[in-house]
Amino acid sequence: MSAKPSFAVTVVGLDAQHLRLIEVVFRHIHYNRYAFRLVSPDAPEAADLLIAGVGDPAGRDALERARARGRPAASIAVIGPDETGGGRHAIEIGQLVRQLLPILNRVVELEGLAGGPRRIRGATRIDRGPDGGGDDTGIGEDGNERPRVLVIDRDESILRQLGDAFARMGVDMDTAASSDEALERLVMRPADLAMLDPSLPGGDGLRLARTIRREPDWHDLPIVVLSERRSPLDVIRGAFAGCSAYLAKPVDYDDLHRTIVRQLGRGRPPEHIPSRLRLAALHR
């Protein structure tokens, strides 16, 4: 199997703590579709991407030089809470680490660094909004961003069933096969709902649910159990782990639909729930 595309990144104008955090993200990410590595800012010709803090003179200078010379090929400006501008691609410093991979992925694709055509679009910005992550796709037919569900399960037949069901509902689906991969997915691409099998490799699924609940950014994320076990005790264990709903395998479509509508309705305004979901719910 061929290696994933890898891109060199140089960082200028950020403090040592942010630089260390970026190093940690790059070192421990395994499931992202691209690999990223840090290179010295003293050799900008060796870099594919520049991350520069506009609040620092060295960062502003690096951005100006990169735009004038066309090297590195793409630049991301890191802006402070009260700063504006930053050019074509920008990220608010408070979201830097959590949203770093989504914006890097998007810049790679928008600028054609992965070998495809350069996709000319408006500015790419990830700031203080709660839905900073994700791809440029994900907009539903009614103009709203489609909800995203992360399914943590290894059962291929269940994943196919859920994929077909979510496509009918107008919901995007991501998958993970382990607890570690699930946490990484949540960092890379925020989800509106998680569904998990309690029997996961590398850690119990209910332990994963408790881990998610302890994180402030994910504290309110709806979590639905997917399990072949359906005793009252199993349901109670799920509830004590912080799960908000329980579905038994094989999943009934009507039960799935009702659960998704109810759980998404906890954290999204009605107008931001896909019209296919809302209209179908009115008739049930």
C-alpha positions in Angstrom: 0.0 0.0 0.0 1.4 3.4 -1.0 2.3 5.9 1.7 0.0 8.8 2.4 1.0 12.2 1.0 3.3 14.0 3.4 3.8 17.8 3.7 6.4 19.9 5.4 5.2 22.7 7.7 7.2 25.6 9.1 5.9 27.7 12.1 6.9 31.3 12.7 5.6 33.8 15.3 4.1 31.4 17.8 5.2 30.8 21.4 7.1 27.7 22.5 4.0 26.1 24.1 2.0 26.3 20.9 4.9 24.9 18.9 5.2 22.0 21.3 1.5 21.3 21.0 1.7 21.3 17.2 4.6 18.9 17.4 2.5 16.6 19.6 -0.4 16.6 17.1 1.9 15.8 14.2 3.7 13.1 16.1 0.6 11.2 17.3 -1.8 11.5 14.4 -2.2 8.2 12.6 -5.5 8.2 10.8 -5.4 11.5 9.0 -5.5 11.3 5.2 -2.3 13.4 5.0 0.9 13.3 7.1 2.6 16.6 8.3 6.1 17.2 9.6 7.8 20.3 11.0 10.8 21.8 9.3 13.0 24.7 10.3 11.7 28.3 9.5 15.3 29.1 8.4 14.7 27.1 5.2 11.3 28.2 3.9 12.0 26.7 0.5 11.8 23.3 2.1 8.3 23.9 3.4 5.0 23.3 1.7 2.9 25.2 4.3 3.6 28.1 6.6 1.7 28.7 10.0 2.4 32.2 11.1 1.2 34.2 14.1 0.1 37.7 12.9 0.4 39.1 16.4 4.2 38.6 16.2 6.4 40.8 13.9 8.3 37.7 12.7 5.1 36.0 11.8 3.8 39.0 9.9 7.1 39.3 8.1 7.1 35.5 7.2 3.6 35.8 5.8 4.5 38.8 3.6 7.7 37.1 2.3 5.8 33.9 1.6 3.1 35.7 -0.4 5.7 37.7 -2.3 7.9 34.7 -3.2 5.2 32.0 -3.5 7.1 29.9 -1.1 5.9 28.1 1.0 3.1 27.2 -1.4 0.3 27.9 1.2 0.1 30.0 4.3 -2.2 29.9 7.4 -2.4 33.0 9.6 -3.0 32.5 13.3 -5.0 35.5 14.6 -5.8 36.6 18.2 -9.3 37.0 19.6 -9.4 40.7 18.7 -7.4 40.5 15.4 -8.8 40.6 11.9 -7.4 39.8 8.5 -4.8 37.1 7.9 -5.4 36.6 4.2 -6.9 33.6 2.4 -6.5 31.0 5.2 -6.8 31.9 8.9 -7.4 30.2 12.3 -8.2 31.8 15.7 -5.4 31.0 18.2 -7.9 29.6 20.7 -8.8 26.8 18.2 -5.3 26.3 16.9 -4.5 22.8 18.2 -8.1 21.4 18.2 -8.8 22.5 14.6 -5.3 22.4 13.2 -5.7 19.2 11.1 -9.0 20.1 9.6 -7.7 23.4 8.3 -4.4 21.9 7.1 -6.4 19.2 5.2 -8.5 21.9 3.6 -5.6 24.1 2.6 -3.8 21.1 1.1 -6.8 20.4 -1.1 -7.8 24.0 -1.9 -4.3 24.9 -3.0 -3.8 21.7 -5.0 -0.9 20.5 -2.9 -2.1 16.9 -3.0 -1.8 16.7 -6.8 -5.3 17.7 -7.7 -6.4 20.9 -9.3 -6.3 24.1 -7.2 -9.9 24.8 -6.0 -10.5 28.5 -6.0 -13.0 29.3 -3.2 -13.5 32.0 -0.6 -11.3 32.3 2.4 -10.8 29.3 4.7 -11.2 30.4 8.3 -11.7 28.4 11.5 -12.4 30.7 14.4 -14.4 30.8 17.6 -17.5 29.1 16.1 -18.4 25.6 17.4 -18.4 24.0 14.0 -14.9 24.9 12.9 -13.9 21.5 11.7 -14.8 19.4 8.8 -14.4 19.6 5.0 -15.7 22.1 2.5 -18.4 19.6 1.7 -21.1 18.8 4.2 -23.8 21.3 3.1 -27.3 19.8 2.8 -29.8 20.4 0.1 -31.6 23.0 2.3 -28.4 25.0 2.6 -27.6 24.0 6.2 -24.5 22.1 7.3 -25.4 18.4 7.5 -25.1 16.8 10.9 -22.1 14.5 11.3 -22.3 11.2 13.2 -19.2 9.3 14.3 -19.8 5.5 14.5 -17.3 3.6 16.5 -17.7 -0.1 15.5 -15.9 -2.8 13.7 -19.0 -4.6 12.4 -18.8 -4.1 8.6 -22.5 -5.1 8.1 -23.6 -2.6 10.7 -21.5 0.1 9.2 -23.0 -0.6 5.7 -26.5 -0.5 7.2 -25.9 2.7 9.0 -24.3 4.3 6.1 -27.3 3.6 3.9 -29.7 4.8 6.6 -27.8 8.0 7.2 -27.6 8.8 3.5 -31.4 8.5 3.3 -31.7 10.9 6.3 -29.2 13.5 5.0 -26.7 12.8 7.7 -22.9 12.5 7.2 -21.1 9.5 8.8 -17.5 9.0 9.9 -16.2 5.7 11.3 -13.6 4.6 13.8 -12.7 1.0 14.7 -11.1 1.7 18.2 -11.2 4.0 21.1 -7.9 5.7 20.1 -9.1 6.2 16.6 -12.4 7.6 17.8 -10.7 10.2 20.0 -8.5 11.2 17.1 -11.4 11.5 14.8 -13.2 13.8 17.2 -10.2 16.0 17.4 -9.8 16.1 13.6 -13.5 16.5 12.7 -16.0 17.5 15.3 -19.2 15.3 15.4 -22.7 16.2 16.4 -23.4 12.7 17.7 -21.4 9.5 18.5 -22.6 5.9 18.3 -20.4 3.2 19.9 -20.3 -0.5 20.5 -19.4 -1.3 24.1 -17.1 -4.1 22.9 -14.2 -2.3 21.3 -10.6 -3.3 20.9 -8.0 -1.4 22.9 -10.5 -0.3 25.6 -14.0 -0.8 26.6 -16.5 1.3 24.7 -18.2 2.5 27.9 -14.8 3.6 29.2 -14.6 5.6 25.9 -17.9 7.2 26.7 -16.7 8.2 30.1 -13.6 9.7 28.6 -15.6 11.8 26.2 -17.9 13.0 29.0 -14.9 14.3 30.9 -13.7 16.5 28.1 -15.2 20.0 28.3 -15.5 20.3 24.5 -17.4 17.0 24.2 -19.3 17.1 27.5 -22.7 17.6 25.7 -22.0 15.4 22.8 -24.9 12.9 22.5 -23.6 9.3 22.7 -25.8 6.3 21.5 -24.9 2.7 22.4 -25.0 0.1 19.6 -25.0 -3.3 21.1 -26.2 -6.9 20.6 -26.8 -7.0 24.4 -30.2 -5.7 25.3 -30.8 -6.5 28.9 -32.0 -3.8 31.4 -28.7 -4.0 33.1 -26.8 -3.3 29.9 -29.0 -0.2 29.3 -28.3 1.0 32.9 -24.6 0.5 32.4 -24.7 2.7 29.3 -26.7 5.4 31.1 -24.2 5.5 34.0 -21.3 5.8 31.4 -23.0 9.0 30.1 -24.7 7.5 27.1 -28.0 9.2 26.2 -29.7 6.4 24.2 -29.4 2.7 23.5 -30.0 0.8 20.3 -29.9 -2.9 19.9 -28.3 -4.7 16.9 -29.5 -5.3 14.3 -30.7 -1.7 14.2 -34.3 -1.0 13.2 -34.5 1.9 10.8 -37.5 3.6 12.5 -35.9 3.3 15.9 -32.7 4.7 14.5 -34.5 7.6 12.8 -36.4 8.5 16.0 -33.2 8.3 18.1 -31.2 10.5 15.7 -34.0 13.2 15.5 -34.3 13.2 19.3 -30.6 13.4 20.0 -29.7 15.9 17.3 -32.6 18.1 18.5 -30.9 18.4 21.9 -28.1 20.6 20.5 -29.2 22.0 17.2 -32.0 24.6 16.3 -34.8 22.9 14.5 -34.0 24.7 11.3 -30.5 23.2 11.3 -31.8 19.6 11.3 -32.0 18.3 7.7 -35.4 18.8 6.2 -35.7 15.1 5.4 -35.3 14.2 9.0 -37.7 16.9 10.2 -40.4 16.2 7.7 -40.3 12.4 8.3 -40.5 13.0 12.0 -43.7 14.9 11.6 -45.4 11.9 10.2 -44.4 9.5 12.9 
